[in-house]
C-alpha cells in the first residue's frame, strides 16, 4: 500500500508542479485546429462514400436484367 501512496503523491506533484498546461487562447486555437481537421476528414470520407455508392450502383445496373 505504501508504493501506491507514493505513486499517487508523486503523480499529483508532477501534474501540479511540472506539467505546463495550455493557456485559454492556446486551448481555443488547438480546439479549432482539431475541429477543422475533423470536418475536413469527414468531408473527404463522405465524398469517397458518395463516389463508391454511385460507382457500385452503376456497375450493378450493368448486370441487371
C-alpha positions, 0 to 999 in steps of 0.5 A: 500500500505504501508504493501506491501512496507514493505513486499517487503523491508523486503523480499529483506533484508532477501534474501540479508542479511540472506539467505546463498546461495550455493557456485559454487562447492556446486551448481555443486555437488547438480546439479549432485546429482539431475541429477543422481537421475533423470536418475536413476528414469527414468531408473527404470520407463522405465524398469517397462514400458518395463516389463508391455508392454511385460507382457500385450502383452503376456497375450493378445496373450493368448486370441487371436484367 
